[in-house]
Each structure stands twice: as C-alpha cells, then as structure tokens.
Amino acid sequence: MVETAFGLDQILGFIWLPTFIFLMFYGQRIQIFMMVRKVGKSLVKLENMKTDARVKVTDALSEYNPDRKVVQERLDRLLQSFVIPPVSLDPKGVMLKLEHLLDTQEDALRDELELVAKDADDVQLSKLENQVEVALGLNVMFKIVRHFYLSGKKSGSAFVIAQIQMLLPFIIEQAEAYHAALPSLRSGKPIGDGMGPMIASRLAGDAKSHEIVKDTIMAETTLDGRKLLIVKAKGPGGKVGKPGEAIRKLLDENKDISLVVTLDAALKLEGETSGEIAEGIGAAIGGPGVERYKIEDASTRHEVPMIALVAKMSEKEAITGMEEGLLKSVDRLMERFKATMLLHSKEKDKIIVAGIGNTLGVP
C-alpha cells in the first residue's frame, strides 16, 4: 500500500514539474493569446455593427439622392472627420473656443448633408444628422479597439491588451446602444432622452412659442399662480438646441426670475430602476459642458437657485424609442415638477423651466 502511494506521488511529481516549467516560460504567452482572442471576438462584433450602421445610414441618405456611389463617398468622408479640442493650458476662454469648434462641426455636417440630400427639409436633415453621428460614434469605437488589439499583438504586451480588455464590456454596451438607436432615429419616434422636452411641451400646451436662440424655443404660460418661461429645443426634428444660451439670455433680461428648473434624462447606475425620478441641485444637462457652464454662470451671477429633476434610464433606453415604462415616467416627472415648484416658489414668482434633451418626435 505504501509502495503504491509512493509510486503515485512520483508520477504526479513527474507531471507537475514539467507543467510548472512549461507555465513558467510560456504561461504569459498563453495568457496573452487568450486575451487577444477575446478582444478579437469583440472587435469582429464591433466591425459588424459599424458596417451595418454604414449601410443603414447610406440607405437613409439614398432616399434623397439616387446616386448611391456619391452618397457612400460623402458618408465615408464624414465618418473619418474629427474635432481637435482647444488648447486648455490657459483655461481662460476655453469654453468659448470649445463652443465655436462644436458649432463649426455642426454647421459643416449640416452643409455636407444638405449637399447630399438636397430635397430633405429641416426635420429630415436633423434626423439624418443623428444617424450620421451614431455611425461616426461606432466607427470611432471600432478604430480605438482595433488600435489596441493590433498594438497588443504586435508588441506581445499583456499590459496593452489588458487596458482595452478592462474597458471592453463598457464599450460593447455603448456600441450596442448606438446600433439599436438607428431604427428609432430614422423613424422619428420620441426617444428616452426626449423626456425633458416632452414635459416642457405639455407644460406649454397651446401657448405661442418663438425661437429665442438657435434651434431653441421659448413659451410663456402660468401654472398654480406662477409664471413659467418654458425652454426647449425646436422639434420635432432630432435637435438639442442651446438651452444654456437661452437660459442665460432670459436671466439677463428678466431680473425677477426666482428659480431655474431643468428636466432631463439621466443615466442610471446598476441596480437602479428605469424611470425612477430623482431631484437634485444644479443644472441637469449632459454634453461637453458648454451649455451647463452658461446656466451655472448666469444663475450664479443673478443668485438664482437651480433645481434639477431627472428620470433614470440606461444609455440604450436614452437613445432608442421610448417604451411604455418610460412613458409612464413622464406623468410621474410632471407631478414631481409641480410638487417641487410649489415647494421652492411662491405665487406670482417667475420660473424658468428647461426641458433638456433630444426633441425627436416632440413638437
């Protein structure tokens, strides 16, 4: 019995020792191979989504231009476009420079689309812009992952591959959300990010509105004895407007504003429920920060408090068609706004209410 055990230990020792030596010399290579293989699979998935988005956007543009070859050439040029961020070593004036660059990018994109889709009206052009921006985003994500994938294979560095592997779940989740958004953007139906504008539109009702700044409208109405100055992007095209500029203009022109309320969609954290309503302090508005800076700057100068009301949702829900669960949240957000307004204001107060978000499908 003892001899059998000794023989078994001896056999295991013979197996273990070569395995240990093999893993000591080749273990990292095997690890890199497995990592590269996993990233490669995700890269193929990204490439398929990027290619499908290009085809769908080409089809959308071809509805206004029968020359598909010209459409593809113009689209490919747009998908390779980029914006160089402003120098921020001296932060003074960086917001103005950033806004100028973003405005120039938007105007350049609109000029290209007007050239390709000459018969498209303003609403149709805005929907095409949204689709091109989604395709551009997918193209950028694919190129970044491909860069780290090829760099990792070329260098044989586990560190290079590990960087992108750690971020891959988030990149893939965002890419899937972008890809899923294309049908909604093409159909023109309201998306989750349009919750703020939907509330603003309901509050305005039949009140006459006018364009206060570029792509942004304002309407005046009363509610529970308060005067509301309602701001939102111009619909029903897929625009976000310049709500920060509009709010700054209203605050500068009306010295009796007592409150600024921003209504927007917000990305939920894992474990939070879609459609959950939350209230906070500050300006609820995403993007590069230009419009939020304007709201904060003007509100601070005029000493006007800022209240933010948001509806929580995932990134996919924010950029795809608004489903029944989120539609019910519109009513809850409306009721929460009314309660918040009564709590933080008095009768005859003048309040700015800004519906922040994409106005696709929202008049």
Summary of the structure (lengths in Angstrom):
residues: 363
radius of gyration: 26.4
end to end distance: 87.4
largest distance: 98.5
contacts: 1191
relative contact order: 0.12
helix: 61%
strand: 15%
